[in-house]
Each structure stands twice: as structure tokens, then as C-alpha cells.
Amino acid sequence: MIRVPLWILGALLLGGIVHLSTVLAMPMTAKQDAYSRLARFAPLNAVVQLNAPTPQDATMPFMDPAFAVAVCRYDLSTGALKLRTPLSQAYTSVTFYTRNSVA
């Protein structure tokens, strides 16, 4: 009598483990991640402004057309990188991400 609920519980636990491990492994196995998409037109250690997104074409998903976006693929293997940006009255934000999308 108790076997059926134990089998169901075991199946749910196994399914949860498989689902969680798949979701966590997906970013490492993706071929078209953000870094790969930007590598086509953004050289290393140079700032490149992205085109404004249109409904048919956007460089990165979920881009807001109200913002001007620039990217810089940086390589720290040869040493530190110095970033300078002018301050303005407009909104300015700088965010750094690793190759594996860790902020």
C-alpha cells in the first residue's frame, strides 16, 4: 500500500533533480550566448554602439528602443582594463559581465 506513494515521491524527486541540473547546465552549453553574438561585430577592448532594435531585428533580446546601448568585449588576460566615460545629465549605467553571464 505504501509502495505507490513512495514510487511517486521518488519519481518527483528524480524529475526535480533532472530538471534543476538541466536548467543550471543550459547557459554553459548554449552556442548563441550574448558573448558569441557580440563577437561578430565588436572587437576586443573597443566600445561599439549597437543599432536601435526594431521588431524584426534586435542584436540582443529584450532591448529597449528608448535607450542607446554600447558594448565592449574586454579581455583581462593581459592585464587590467581602465574605463573612462563622460558624465552627463542623461541616464548613464555601466555593467560588467563575465563570459558566463555573471554580473
Phi and psi restraints in degrees (range 20) as a CNS / XPLOR table:
assign (resid 1 and name C) (resid 2 and name N)
       (resid 2 and name CA) (resid 2 and name C) 1.0 -82.6 20.0 2
assign (resid 2 and name N) (resid 2 and name CA)
       (resid 2 and name C) (resid 3 and name N) 1.0 -11.4 20.0 2
assign (resid 2 and name C) (resid 3 and name N)
       (resid 3 and name CA) (resid 3 and name C) 1.0 -65.6 20.0 2
assign (resid 3 and name N) (resid 3 and name CA)
       (resid 3 and name C) (resid 4 and name N) 1.0 -41.9 20.0 2
assign (resid 3 and name C) (resid 4 and name N)
       (resid 4 and name CA) (resid 4 and name C) 1.0 -62.4 20.0 2
assign (resid 4 and name N) (resid 4 and name CA)
       (resid 4 and name C) (resid 5 and name N) 1.0 -48.6 20.0 2
assign (resid 4 and name C) (resid 5 and name N)
       (resid 5 and name CA) (resid 5 and name C) 1.0 -63.1 20.0 2
assign (resid 5 and name N) (resid 5 and name CA)
       (resid 5 and name C) (resid 6 and name N) 1.0 -34.4 20.0 2
assign (resid 5 and name C) (resid 6 and name N)
       (resid 6 and name CA) (resid 6 and name C) 1.0 -66.6 20.0 2
assign (resid 6 and name N) (resid 6 and name CA)
       (resid 6 and name C) (resid 7 and name N) 1.0 -40.4 20.0 2
assign (resid 6 and name C) (resid 7 and name N)
       (resid 7 and name CA) (resid 7 and name C) 1.0 -64.4 20.0 2
assign (resid 7 and name N) (resid 7 and name CA)
       (resid 7 and name C) (resid 8 and name N) 1.0 -41.4 20.0 2
assign (resid 7 and name C) (resid 8 and name N)
       (resid 8 and name CA) (resid 8 and name C) 1.0 -64.3 20.0 2
assign (resid 8 and name N) (resid 8 and name CA)
       (resid 8 and name C) (resid 9 and name N) 1.0 -44.1 20.0 2
assign (resid 8 and name C) (resid 9 and name N)
       (resid 9 and name CA) (resid 9 and name C) 1.0 -62.9 20.0 2
assign (resid 9 and name N) (resid 9 and name CA)
       (resid 9 and name C) (resid 10 and name N) 1.0 -42.9 20.0 2
assign (resid 9 and name C) (resid 10 and name N)
       (resid 10 and name CA) (resid 10 and name C) 1.0 -62.6 20.0 2
assign (resid 10 and name N) (resid 10 and name CA)
       (resid 10 and name C) (resid 11 and name N) 1.0 -41.5 20.0 2
assign (resid 10 and name C) (resid 11 and name N)
       (resid 11 and name CA) (resid 11 and name C) 1.0 -65.9 20.0 2
assign (resid 11 and name N) (resid 11 and name CA)
       (resid 11 and name C) (resid 12 and name N) 1.0 -40.1 20.0 2
assign (resid 11 and name C) (resid 12 and name N)
       (resid 12 and name CA) (resid 12 and name C) 1.0 -65.1 20.0 2
assign (resid 12 and name N) (resid 12 and name CA)
       (resid 12 and name C) (resid 13 and name N) 1.0 -42.3 20.0 2
assign (resid 12 and name C) (resid 13 and name N)
       (resid 13 and name CA) (resid 13 and name C) 1.0 -63.9 20.0 2
assign (resid 13 and name N) (resid 13 and name CA)
       (resid 13 and name C) (resid 14 and name N) 1.0 -44.8 20.0 2
assign (resid 13 and name C) (resid 14 and name N)
       (resid 14 and name CA) (resid 14 and name C) 1.0 -63.5 20.0 2
assign (resid 14 and name N) (resid 14 and name CA)
       (resid 14 and name C) (resid 15 and name N) 1.0 -42.6 20.0 2
assign (resid 14 and name C) (resid 15 and name N)
       (resid 15 and name CA) (resid 15 and name C) 1.0 -62.9 20.0 2
assign (resid 15 and name N) (resid 15 and name CA)
       (resid 15 and name C) (resid 16 and name N) 1.0 -39.9 20.0 2
assign (resid 15 and name C) (resid 16 and name N)
       (resid 16 and name CA) (resid 16 and name C) 1.0 -65.0 20.0 2
assign (resid 16 and name N) (resid 16 and name CA)
       (resid 16 and name C) (resid 17 and name N) 1.0 -40.0 20.0 2
assign (resid 16 and name C) (resid 17 and name N)
       (resid 17 and name CA) (resid 17 and name C) 1.0 -66.2 20.0 2
assign (resid 17 and name N) (resid 17 and name CA)
       (resid 17 and name C) (resid 18 and name N) 1.0 -44.8 20.0 2
assign (resid 17 and name C) (resid 18 and name N)
       (resid 18 and name CA) (resid 18 and name C) 1.0 -63.5 20.0 2
assign (resid 18 and name N) (resid 18 and name CA)
       (resid 18 and name C) (resid 19 and name N) 1.0 -43.1 20.0 2
assign (resid 18 and name C) (resid 19 and name N)
       (resid 19 and name CA) (resid 19 and name C) 1.0 -63.0 20.0 2
assign (resid 19 and name N) (resid 19 and name CA)
       (resid 19 and name C) (resid 20 and name N) 1.0 -47.2 20.0 2
assign (resid 19 and name C) (resid 20 and name N)
       (resid 20 and name CA) (resid 20 and name C) 1.0 -64.5 20.0 2
assign (resid 20 and name N) (resid 20 and name CA)
       (resid 20 and name C) (resid 21 and name N) 1.0 -42.9 20.0 2
assign (resid 20 and name C) (resid 21 and name N)
       (resid 21 and name CA) (resid 21 and name C) 1.0 -66.9 20.0 2
assign (resid 21 and name N) (resid 21 and name CA)
       (resid 21 and name C) (resid 22 and name N) 1.0 -34.9 20.0 2
assign (resid 21 and name C) (resid 22 and name N)
       (resid 22 and name CA) (resid 22 and name C) 1.0 -67.0 20.0 2
assign (resid 22 and name N) (resid 22 and name CA)
       (resid 22 and name C) (resid 23 and name N) 1.0 -44.1 20.0 2
assign (resid 22 and name C) (resid 23 and name N)
       (resid 23 and name CA) (resid 23 and name C) 1.0 -64.9 20.0 2
assign (resid 23 and name N) (resid 23 and name CA)
       (resid 23 and name C) (resid 24 and name N) 1.0 -39.5 20.0 2
assign (resid 23 and name C) (resid 24 and name N)
       (resid 24 and name CA) (resid 24 and name C) 1.0 -73.5 20.0 2
assign (resid 24 and name N) (resid 24 and name CA)
       (resid 24 and name C) (resid 25 and name N) 1.0 -28.0 20.0 2
assign (resid 24 and name C) (resid 25 and name N)
       (resid 25 and name CA) (resid 25 and name C) 1.0 -85.5 20.0 2
assign (resid 25 and name N) (resid 25 and name CA)
       (resid 25 and name C) (resid 26 and name N) 1.0 -17.0 20.0 2
assign (resid 25 and name C) (resid 26 and name N)
       (resid 26 and name CA) (resid 26 and name C) 1.0 -58.8 20.0 2
assign (resid 26 and name N) (resid 26 and name CA)
       (resid 26 and name C) (resid 27 and name N) 1.0 -45.5 20.0 2
assign (resid 26 and name C) (resid 27 and name N)
       (resid 27 and name CA) (resid 27 and name C) 1.0 -61.4 20.0 2
assign (resid 27 and name N) (resid 27 and name CA)
       (resid 27 and name C) (resid 28 and name N) 1.0 -30.0 20.0 2
assign (resid 27 and name C) (resid 28 and name N)
       (resid 28 and name CA) (resid 28 and name C) 1.0 -77.3 20.0 2
assign (resid 28 and name N) (resid 28 and name CA)
       (resid 28 and name C) (resid 29 and name N) 1.0 -20.0 20.0 2
assign (resid 28 and name C) (resid 29 and name N)
       (resid 29 and name CA) (resid 29 and name C) 1.0 -105.0 20.0 2
assign (resid 29 and name N) (resid 29 and name CA)
       (resid 29 and name C) (resid 30 and name N) 1.0 -3.8 20.0 2
assign (resid 29 and name C) (resid 30 and name N)
       (resid 30 and name CA) (resid 30 and name C) 1.0 -68.8 20.0 2
assign (resid 30 and name N) (resid 30 and name CA)
       (resid 30 and name C) (resid 31 and name N) 1.0 135.8 20.0 2
assign (resid 30 and name C) (resid 31 and name N)
       (resid 31 and name CA) (resid 31 and name C) 1.0 -89.7 20.0 2
assign (resid 31 and name N) (resid 31 and name CA)
       (resid 31 and name C) (resid 32 and name N) 1.0 -31.2 20.0 2
assign (resid 31 and name C) (resid 32 and name N)
       (resid 32 and name CA) (resid 32 and name C) 1.0 -108.5 20.0 2
assign (resid 32 and name N) (resid 32 and name CA)
       (resid 32 and name C) (resid 33 and name N) 1.0 57.1 20.0 2
assign (resid 32 and name C) (resid 33 and name N)
       (resid 33 and name CA) (resid 33 and name C) 1.0 -79.0 20.0 2
assign (resid 33 and name N) (resid 33 and name CA)
       (resid 33 and name C) (resid 34 and name N) 1.0 175.5 20.0 2
assign (resid 33 and name C) (resid 34 and name N)
       (resid 34 and name CA) (resid 34 and name C) 1.0 -61.0 20.0 2
assign (resid 34 and name N) (resid 34 and name CA)
       (resid 34 and name C) (resid 35 and name N) 1.0 -40.5 20.0 2
assign (resid 34 and name C) (resid 35 and name N)
       (resid 35 and name CA) (resid 35 and name C) 1.0 -63.1 20.0 2
assign (resid 35 and name N) (resid 35 and name CA)
       (resid 35 and name C) (resid 36 and name N) 1.0 -41.1 20.0 2
assign (resid 35 and name C) (resid 36 and name N)
       (resid 36 and name CA) (resid 36 and name C) 1.0 -68.1 20.0 2
assign (resid 36 and name N) (resid 36 and name CA)
       (resid 36 and name C) (resid 37 and name N) 1.0 -38.1 20.0 2
assign (resid 36 and name C) (resid 37 and name N)
       (resid 37 and name CA) (resid 37 and name C) 1.0 -65.3 20.0 2
assign (resid 37 and name N) (resid 37 and name CA)
       (resid 37 and name C) (resid 38 and name N) 1.0 -40.0 20.0 2
assign (resid 37 and name C) (resid 38 and name N)
       (resid 38 and name CA) (resid 38 and name C) 1.0 -76.4 20.0 2
assign (resid 38 and name N) (resid 38 and name CA)
       (resid 38 and name C) (resid 39 and name N) 1.0 -21.3 20.0 2
assign (resid 38 and name C) (resid 39 and name N)
       (resid 39 and name CA) (resid 39 and name C) 1.0 -65.3 20.0 2
assign (resid 39 and name N) (resid 39 and name CA)
       (resid 39 and name C) (resid 40 and name N) 1.0 -22.4 20.0 2
assign (resid 39 and name C) (resid 40 and name N)
       (resid 40 and name CA) (resid 40 and name C) 1.0 -66.1 20.0 2
assign (resid 40 and name N) (resid 40 and name CA)
       (resid 40 and name C) (resid 41 and name N) 1.0 -34.1 20.0 2
assign (resid 40 and name C) (resid 41 and name N)
       (resid 41 and name CA) (resid 41 and name C) 1.0 -133.3 20.0 2
assign (resid 41 and name N) (resid 41 and name CA)
       (resid 41 and name C) (resid 42 and name N) 1.0 0.7 20.0 2
assign (resid 41 and name C) (resid 42 and name N)
       (resid 42 and name CA) (resid 42 and name C) 1.0 -115.0 20.0 2
assign (resid 42 and name N) (resid 42 and name CA)
       (resid 42 and name C) (resid 43 and name N) 1.0 109.5 20.0 2
assign (resid 42 and name C) (resid 43 and name N)
       (resid 43 and name CA) (resid 43 and name C) 1.0 -70.3 20.0 2
assign (resid 43 and name N) (resid 43 and name CA)
       (resid 43 and name C) (resid 44 and name N) 1.0 164.6 20.0 2
assign (resid 43 and name C) (resid 44 and name N)
       (resid 44 and name CA) (resid 44 and name C) 1.0 -67.1 20.0 2
assign (resid 44 and name N) (resid 44 and name CA)
       (resid 44 and name C) (resid 45 and name N) 1.0 141.8 20.0 2
assign (resid 44 and name C) (resid 45 and name N)
       (resid 45 and name CA) (resid 45 and name C) 1.0 56.3 20.0 2
assign (resid 45 and name N) (resid 45 and name CA)
       (resid 45 and name C) (resid 46 and name N) 1.0 34.2 20.0 2
assign (resid 45 and name C) (resid 46 and name N)
       (resid 46 and name CA) (resid 46 and name C) 1.0 -138.2 20.0 2
assign (resid 46 and name N) (resid 46 and name CA)
       (resid 46 and name C) (resid 47 and name N) 1.0 137.4 20.0 2
assign (resid 46 and name C) (resid 47 and name N)
       (resid 47 and name CA) (resid 47 and name C) 1.0 -84.8 20.0 2
assign (resid 47 and name N) (resid 47 and name CA)
       (resid 47 and name C) (resid 48 and name N) 1.0 130.0 20.0 2
assign (resid 47 and name C) (resid 48 and name N)
       (resid 48 and name CA) (resid 48 and name C) 1.0 -128.2 20.0 2
assign (resid 48 and name N) (resid 48 and name CA)
       (resid 48 and name C) (resid 49 and name N) 1.0 128.5 20.0 2
assign (resid 48 and name C) (resid 49 and name N)
       (resid 49 and name CA) (resid 49 and name C) 1.0 -81.7 20.0 2
assign (resid 49 and name N) (resid 49 and name CA)
       (resid 49 and name C) (resid 50 and name N) 1.0 133.1 20.0 2
assign (resid 49 and name C) (resid 50 and name N)
       (resid 50 and name CA) (resid 50 and name C) 1.0 -82.9 20.0 2
assign (resid 50 and name N) (resid 50 and name CA)
       (resid 50 and name C) (resid 51 and name N) 1.0 148.7 20.0 2
assign (resid 50 and name C) (resid 51 and name N)
       (resid 51 and name CA) (resid 51 and name C) 1.0 -67.8 20.0 2
assign (resid 51 and name N) (resid 51 and name CA)
       (resid 51 and name C) (resid 52 and name N) 1.0 151.0 20.0 2
assign (resid 51 and name C) (resid 52 and name N)
       (resid 52 and name CA) (resid 52 and name C) 1.0 -63.4 20.0 2
assign (resid 52 and name N) (resid 52 and name CA)
       (resid 52 and name C) (resid 53 and name N) 1.0 135.8 20.0 2
assign (resid 52 and name C) (resid 53 and name N)
       (resid 53 and name CA) (resid 53 and name C) 1.0 -72.8 20.0 2
assign (resid 53 and name N) (resid 53 and name CA)
       (resid 53 and name C) (resid 54 and name N) 1.0 147.0 20.0 2
assign (resid 53 and name C) (resid 54 and name N)
       (resid 54 and name CA) (resid 54 and name C) 1.0 -118.3 20.0 2
assign (resid 54 and name N) (resid 54 and name CA)
       (resid 54 and name C) (resid 55 and name N) 1.0 165.6 20.0 2
assign (resid 54 and name C) (resid 55 and name N)
       (resid 55 and name CA) (resid 55 and name C) 1.0 -59.7 20.0 2
assign (resid 55 and name N) (resid 55 and name CA)
       (resid 55 and name C) (resid 56 and name N) 1.0 -28.2 20.0 2
assign (resid 55 and name C) (resid 56 and name N)
       (resid 56 and name CA) (resid 56 and name C) 1.0 -89.9 20.0 2
assign (resid 56 and name N) (resid 56 and name CA)
       (resid 56 and name C) (resid 57 and name N) 1.0 -25.5 20.0 2
assign (resid 56 and name C) (resid 57 and name N)
       (resid 57 and name CA) (resid 57 and name C) 1.0 -143.4 20.0 2
assign (resid 57 and name N) (resid 57 and name CA)
       (resid 57 and name C) (resid 58 and name N) 1.0 121.0 20.0 2
assign (resid 57 and name C) (resid 58 and name N)
       (resid 58 and name CA) (resid 58 and name C) 1.0 -139.4 20.0 2
assign (resid 58 and name N) (resid 58 and name CA)
       (resid 58 and name C) (resid 59 and name N) 1.0 133.3 20.0 2
assign (resid 58 and name C) (resid 59 and name N)
       (resid 59 and name CA) (resid 59 and name C) 1.0 -63.1 20.0 2
assign (resid 59 and name N) (resid 59 and name CA)
       (resid 59 and name C) (resid 60 and name N) 1.0 -46.1 20.0 2
assign (resid 59 and name C) (resid 60 and name N)
       (resid 60 and name CA) (resid 60 and name C) 1.0 -121.3 20.0 2
assign (resid 60 and name N) (resid 60 and name CA)
       (resid 60 and name C) (resid 61 and name N) 1.0 150.0 20.0 2
assign (resid 60 and name C) (resid 61 and name N)
       (resid 61 and name CA) (resid 61 and name C) 1.0 -69.1 20.0 2
assign (resid 61 and name N) (resid 61 and name CA)
       (resid 61 and name C) (resid 62 and name N) 1.0 150.9 20.0 2
assign (resid 61 and name C) (resid 62 and name N)
       (resid 62 and name CA) (resid 62 and name C) 1.0 62.5 20.0 2
assign (resid 62 and name N) (resid 62 and name CA)
       (resid 62 and name C) (resid 63 and name N) 1.0 32.1 20.0 2
assign (resid 62 and name C) (resid 63 and name N)
       (resid 63 and name CA) (resid 63 and name C) 1.0 -76.1 20.0 2
assign (resid 63 and name N) (resid 63 and name CA)
       (resid 63 and name C) (resid 64 and name N) 1.0 140.4 20.0 2
assign (resid 63 and name C) (resid 64 and name N)
       (resid 64 and name CA) (resid 64 and name C) 1.0 -95.3 20.0 2
assign (resid 64 and name N) (resid 64 and name CA)
       (resid 64 and name C) (resid 65 and name N) 1.0 123.1 20.0 2
assign (resid 64 and name C) (resid 65 and name N)
       (resid 65 and name CA) (resid 65 and name C) 1.0 -68.4 20.0 2
assign (resid 65 and name N) (resid 65 and name CA)
       (resid 65 and name C) (resid 66 and name N) 1.0 -12.5 20.0 2
assign (resid 65 and name C) (resid 66 and name N)
       (resid 66 and name CA) (resid 66 and name C) 1.0 -80.3 20.0 2
assign (resid 66 and name N) (resid 66 and name CA)
       (resid 66 and name C) (resid 67 and name N) 1.0 -10.9 20.0 2
assign (resid 66 and name C) (resid 67 and name N)
       (resid 67 and name CA) (resid 67 and name C) 1.0 -111.4 20.0 2
assign (resid 67 and name N) (resid 67 and name CA)
       (resid 67 and name C) (resid 68 and name N) 1.0 142.2 20.0 2
assign (resid 67 and name C) (resid 68 and name N)
       (resid 68 and name CA) (resid 68 and name C) 1.0 -88.0 20.0 2
assign (resid 68 and name N) (resid 68 and name CA)
       (resid 68 and name C) (resid 69 and name N) 1.0 128.3 20.0 2
assign (resid 68 and name C) (resid 69 and name N)
       (resid 69 and name CA) (resid 69 and name C) 1.0 -120.5 20.0 2
assign (resid 69 and name N) (resid 69 and name CA)
       (resid 69 and name C) (resid 70 and name N) 1.0 134.5 20.0 2
assign (resid 69 and name C) (resid 70 and name N)
       (resid 70 and name CA) (resid 70 and name C) 1.0 -128.7 20.0 2
assign (resid 70 and name N) (resid 70 and name CA)
       (resid 70 and name C) (resid 71 and name N) 1.0 148.4 20.0 2
assign (resid 70 and name C) (resid 71 and name N)
       (resid 71 and name CA) (resid 71 and name C) 1.0 -127.6 20.0 2
assign (resid 71 and name N) (resid 71 and name CA)
       (resid 71 and name C) (resid 72 and name N) 1.0 156.0 20.0 2
assign (resid 71 and name C) (resid 72 and name N)
       (resid 72 and name CA) (resid 72 and name C) 1.0 -142.1 20.0 2
assign (resid 72 and name N) (resid 72 and name CA)
       (resid 72 and name C) (resid 73 and name N) 1.0 114.5 20.0 2
assign (resid 72 and name C) (resid 73 and name N)
       (resid 73 and name CA) (resid 73 and name C) 1.0 -83.1 20.0 2
assign (resid 73 and name N) (resid 73 and name CA)
       (resid 73 and name C) (resid 74 and name N) 1.0 116.3 20.0 2
assign (resid 73 and name C) (resid 74 and name N)
       (resid 74 and name CA) (resid 74 and name C) 1.0 -110.6 20.0 2
assign (resid 74 and name N) (resid 74 and name CA)
       (resid 74 and name C) (resid 75 and name N) 1.0 150.6 20.0 2
assign (resid 74 and name C) (resid 75 and name N)
       (resid 75 and name CA) (resid 75 and name C) 1.0 -124.1 20.0 2
assign (resid 75 and name N) (resid 75 and name CA)
       (resid 75 and name C) (resid 76 and name N) 1.0 115.0 20.0 2
assign (resid 75 and name C) (resid 76 and name N)
       (resid 76 and name CA) (resid 76 and name C) 1.0 -98.3 20.0 2
assign (resid 76 and name N) (resid 76 and name CA)
       (resid 76 and name C) (resid 77 and name N) 1.0 9.0 20.0 2
assign (resid 76 and name C) (resid 77 and name N)
       (resid 77 and name CA) (resid 77 and name C) 1.0 -70.5 20.0 2
assign (resid 77 and name N) (resid 77 and name CA)
       (resid 77 and name C) (resid 78 and name N) 1.0 -24.8 20.0 2
assign (resid 77 and name C) (resid 78 and name N)
       (resid 78 and name CA) (resid 78 and name C) 1.0 -95.6 20.0 2
assign (resid 78 and name N) (resid 78 and name CA)
       (resid 78 and name C) (resid 79 and name N) 1.0 -6.4 20.0 2
assign (resid 78 and name C) (resid 79 and name N)
       (resid 79 and name CA) (resid 79 and name C) 1.0 145.9 20.0 2
assign (resid 79 and name N) (resid 79 and name CA)
       (resid 79 and name C) (resid 80 and name N) 1.0 -173.5 20.0 2
assign (resid 79 and name C) (resid 80 and name N)
       (resid 80 and name CA) (resid 80 and name C) 1.0 -72.3 20.0 2
assign (resid 80 and name N) (resid 80 and name CA)
       (resid 80 and name C) (resid 81 and name N) 1.0 158.6 20.0 2
assign (resid 80 and name C) (resid 81 and name N)
       (resid 81 and name CA) (resid 81 and name C) 1.0 -120.3 20.0 2
assign (resid 81 and name N) (resid 81 and name CA)
       (resid 81 and name C) (resid 82 and name N) 1.0 133.8 20.0 2
assign (resid 81 and name C) (resid 82 and name N)
       (resid 82 and name CA) (resid 82 and name C) 1.0 -105.6 20.0 2
assign (resid 82 and name N) (resid 82 and name CA)
       (resid 82 and name C) (resid 83 and name N) 1.0 129.5 20.0 2
assign (resid 82 and name C) (resid 83 and name N)
       (resid 83 and name CA) (resid 83 and name C) 1.0 -112.2 20.0 2
assign (resid 83 and name N) (resid 83 and name CA)
       (resid 83 and name C) (resid 84 and name N) 1.0 129.0 20.0 2
assign (resid 83 and name C) (resid 84 and name N)
       (resid 84 and name CA) (resid 84 and name C) 1.0 -127.2 20.0 2
assign (resid 84 and name N) (resid 84 and name CA)
       (resid 84 and name C) (resid 85 and name N) 1.0 133.4 20.0 2
assign (resid 84 and name C) (resid 85 and name N)
       (resid 85 and name CA) (resid 85 and name C) 1.0 -140.8 20.0 2
assign (resid 85 and name N) (resid 85 and name CA)
       (resid 85 and name C) (resid 86 and name N) 1.0 140.2 20.0 2
assign (resid 85 and name C) (resid 86 and name N)
       (resid 86 and name CA) (resid 86 and name C) 1.0 -73.3 20.0 2
assign (resid 86 and name N) (resid 86 and name CA)
       (resid 86 and name C) (resid 87 and name N) 1.0 144.2 20.0 2
assign (resid 86 and name C) (resid 87 and name N)
       (resid 87 and name CA) (resid 87 and name C) 1.0 -85.6 20.0 2
assign (resid 87 and name N) (resid 87 and name CA)
       (resid 87 and name C) (resid 88 and name N) 1.0 143.2 20.0 2
assign (resid 87 and name C) (resid 88 and name N)
       (resid 88 and name CA) (resid 88 and name C) 1.0 -140.3 20.0 2
assign (resid 88 and name N) (resid 88 and name CA)
       (resid 88 and name C) (resid 89 and name N) 1.0 173.6 20.0 2
assign (resid 88 and name C) (resid 89 and name N)
       (resid 89 and name CA) (resid 89 and name C) 1.0 -74.0 20.0 2
assign (resid 89 and name N) (resid 89 and name CA)
       (resid 89 and name C) (resid 90 and name N) 1.0 -21.2 20.0 2
assign (resid 89 and name C) (resid 90 and name N)
       (resid 90 and name CA) (resid 90 and name C) 1.0 -77.8 20.0 2
assign (resid 90 and name N) (resid 90 and name CA)
       (resid 90 and name C) (resid 91 and name N) 1.0 167.4 20.0 2
assign (resid 90 and name C) (resid 91 and name N)
       (resid 91 and name CA) (resid 91 and name C) 1.0 -67.9 20.0 2
assign (resid 91 and name N) (resid 91 and name CA)
       (resid 91 and name C) (resid 92 and name N) 1.0 128.1 20.0 2
assign (resid 91 and name C) (resid 92 and name N)
       (resid 92 and name CA) (resid 92 and name C) 1.0 -130.4 20.0 2
assign (resid 92 and name N) (resid 92 and name CA)
       (resid 92 and name C) (resid 93 and name N) 1.0 131.8 20.0 2
assign (resid 92 and name C) (resid 93 and name N)
       (resid 93 and name CA) (resid 93 and name C) 1.0 -138.4 20.0 2
assign (resid 93 and name N) (resid 93 and name CA)
       (resid 93 and name C) (resid 94 and name N) 1.0 139.0 20.0 2
assign (resid 93 and name C) (resid 94 and name N)
       (resid 94 and name CA) (resid 94 and name C) 1.0 -125.4 20.0 2
assign (resid 94 and name N) (resid 94 and name CA)
       (resid 94 and name C) (resid 95 and name N) 1.0 128.4 20.0 2
assign (resid 94 and name C) (resid 95 and name N)
       (resid 95 and name CA) (resid 95 and name C) 1.0 -131.3 20.0 2
assign (resid 95 and name N) (resid 95 and name CA)
       (resid 95 and name C) (resid 96 and name N) 1.0 137.6 20.0 2
assign (resid 95 and name C) (resid 96 and name N)
       (resid 96 and name CA) (resid 96 and name C) 1.0 -111.7 20.0 2
assign (resid 96 and name N) (resid 96 and name CA)
       (resid 96 and name C) (resid 97 and name N) 1.0 134.7 20.0 2
assign (resid 96 and name C) (resid 97 and name N)
       (resid 97 and name CA) (resid 97 and name C) 1.0 -129.7 20.0 2
assign (resid 97 and name N) (resid 97 and name CA)
       (resid 97 and name C) (resid 98 and name N) 1.0 146.1 20.0 2
assign (resid 97 and name C) (resid 98 and name N)
       (resid 98 and name CA) (resid 98 and name C) 1.0 -82.0 20.0 2
assign (resid 98 and name N) (resid 98 and name CA)
       (resid 98 and name C) (resid 99 and name N) 1.0 176.1 20.0 2
assign (resid 98 and name C) (resid 99 and name N)
       (resid 99 and name CA) (resid 99 and name C) 1.0 -59.1 20.0 2
assign (resid 99 and name N) (resid 99 and name CA)
       (resid 99 and name C) (resid 100 and name N) 1.0 -29.1 20.0 2
assign (resid 99 and name C) (resid 100 and name N)
       (resid 100 and name CA) (resid 100 and name C) 1.0 -96.8 20.0 2
assign (resid 100 and name N) (resid 100 and name CA)
       (resid 100 and name C) (resid 101 and name N) 1.0 24.2 20.0 2
assign (resid 100 and name C) (resid 101 and name N)
       (resid 101 and name CA) (resid 101 and name C) 1.0 64.0 20.0 2
assign (resid 101 and name N) (resid 101 and name CA)
       (resid 101 and name C) (resid 102 and name N) 1.0 31.7 20.0 2
assign (resid 101 and name C) (resid 102 and name N)
       (resid 102 and name CA) (resid 102 and name C) 1.0 -96.9 20.0 2
assign (resid 102 and name N) (resid 102 and name CA)
       (resid 102 and name C) (resid 103 and name N) 1.0 122.4 20.0 2
